[in-house]
Amino acid sequence: MTSVTIIGAGNIGSAVARIALKAGAAVQVLTRDPAKAAAVDPAVTPGTVGDPVTGDVVVLALPYPALAEVAAQYPDGFAGKVVAETTNPVDFGTFDSLVVPAGSSATAELAALLPDARVLKAFNTTFAATLASGTVGAVPTTVLLAGDDADAKAALAGVVEGGGLRAVDAGSLKRAHELEALGFLQLTLAAGEKTQWTTGFALER
């Protein structure tokens, strides 16, 4: 059975934890406040960031500035683990740009910090509401994955699809740049009230 550790218990982290539980995974949730982790679902194992990670798959459901901070709390760099990060590195002061260098991505920066982990981009092009509902309109919610390790992507895709959603391989780690641009577009549309926070882009087979 796959085991999953979620670091972060906000809307995205909570939704991913419930997807993993639905897929039959053993789920650990780590936050600064263990009570918040425990509140995600009675079936999760709660803990504090810095505790030993039990999951083979680790999902960093954190704001962009927290990625480096959390990576520093794990000296082993999550060696050998699948590590998916979900952030959109947007300048929330202006809502007018990404804050990573042109052509790069938050995922590429994290991969440089965790050279022994199998780093992926995932869950950043879906709002929490569509992760929780499992649908965008009448279509199953699609989670786009980017990374250089095919087995790592397959492991995370198994969790996503076991939880009732659709997983699509968007390509190599370089594609995280485009996924962050797509996530940025969705955020600006919703913030500008052109779309709703309960909607999103859908892919039909």
N, C-alpha and C positions, 0 to 999 in steps of 0.2 A: 504494500500500500504506500502511495506517495505521501510524504509529509511536507507540510508547508509552514513556513514562518512568515508572518506579516509584521513588519515594523511600521507602526503607525495605525491609529484606530479612528481616523477621520472618516469622511463619507466614502472615499475610495477604498481605504484599507478595510473598513467594515464590510463593504460590498464584496470585495475580493475574498475575504475570510468566509463569507457565507457561500460564495460560489465553490470554494475549495471544500467546504463541509458537504455541500450537495454532491460533490464529486467523490465523496467517501474518503477524503484525505484527513489525516490527523493534523490539526491546525493549532499552532502556537501564535499568540498575538503579544507583541512587546511594545510598550509605550513608556513614557516617563512616569505615568500614573497607572499602576497595575489595576486599579479599580475601573479605569476607563477601558482597559483591555478586557477585563472580565465582563463588562457590560455589552460587548459586541455580540456575544452569543454564549449560552451556558455550556455549549459543547467545546469551546476553545480552551486551550491552556494559557492563562494569562501570565505575564511577567513584565520585567522592567528592561528597558534598553540597556545592553551591557551583559545581560544574562546569557548563558550559553544558548546557542541557536540549535534547535532540534530538527529543523526542516531541511530536506534535501533541496527544496526550492524556497528561495527567500524573495519576498516582494517588499521593496522599499517604497511604501506609500507615503511619501514625505514631500514637503516643499523643497524646491531646488537647493536653497542654502543649507538645508540639513543633511544633504547627501554626504558631503565631505566630513561633517561632524560625526555622523554615525559610522562611516567607514573607519574613522580614526579610533572608535571605541572597540573595534574588533581587529586586534593585531594580526590575526591569521588571515585577514583579508577575505574571509569566507572561502577559503581555498577549496576548490573542487566543487563548490555549490553552484547551482543555477541562481543567479541574482537578477531579478527583473526590477527595473526602476520605472516609475510611472509619471515623473514630473514633466511639467511644461515650464521651461525657464523664461517666463514672461516678465518684463518690466511692469509690475503692477502699479507703479507710480504714474506711468503714462499710458499703459495698455497699448503701446505703439511699437514695441520691438521685443525681440528675444535678447537675453543678456549674455548668451554664449558667443564666442567668436564666429564670424561668418564661416559657414561651411562645416562647423563643428556641431556638437550636441552635448547635452547634459550626460547622455549615456556614454559618449566617447570619453568625457572627463572622468566619469566613474570607472570605466574600464581601465583607465590609466592608473587610478588609485588602487584597483583590485586586480592586478595582473594574473593572479592564480584562480580567480573566479570566472564563471561562464556568464558574462554580462549580457542582458537583453533589454530592449525597450518594449514595454507593453502597457496597455490600459490607459495611455495618455490621450487617445483619440475618442474615448468614450466618457460621457459624464457619469457620475455615480448613479444617477437615477436610472439610466439605461442598463448599467451593470446590475443593479438591484432587480429591475423588472425582467431583464433577460431579453427585452425586445426593443426595437426602434420601429414604431408603428406596428405593422404586422410581420416584420422581419426579425429573425433572431439577431440580437446584438452581436456585432463582429468585433473581436479583439485583434488588432494588427500587431504582429510581432516582428522585431528586427534584431539580428544578432549574427555572429559568425560561427556559432556552434549549433549544428543541425540537431544533435541529440538534446541539447538544452531547450531548443525551441519545441521539439517534440514532447519533452517532459511537461513544459508549461502548457502547450496546446492540449495535452491530455487532461489537465486539470480544468482548463477553460471549457472544453467540450463535454467533459464529465459533469460539469455544472450546468449544462444546458445551453451554453452560448456557442458561437462559431469562432474558430481561430483561423487566421490567415497569415501565412508567412509573407512578410513584406520585403524580405531580402536581407542583405548583410547589415552589419552594424552601421555602415555609412548611411543607410536609409533612416536611421533614427533622426537625422537632420530633417528629412522631409516629414516624418511623423510629428516632430515637434512643430513644424510649420503648420501642419493640418490641425494639431491641437490648439495652436495659437489662433488660427482662423475661427475655430468653433467658439473659443472663449470670447473673442472680440464680437462675434455675431450675437452671442447670448448677452454679453454685457451691454451691447447697443440695442438690445430688445428687438433684434431682427429675427431671432429664434428664441426658444425657451430652453431653460436648464434641464428640462425633462425630455428634450429631443436630441437628435444627432444625425450624423450621416449613416446611411444604411447601405450594405452591399447585398445584392440578390445573387443567388447562384445562377 
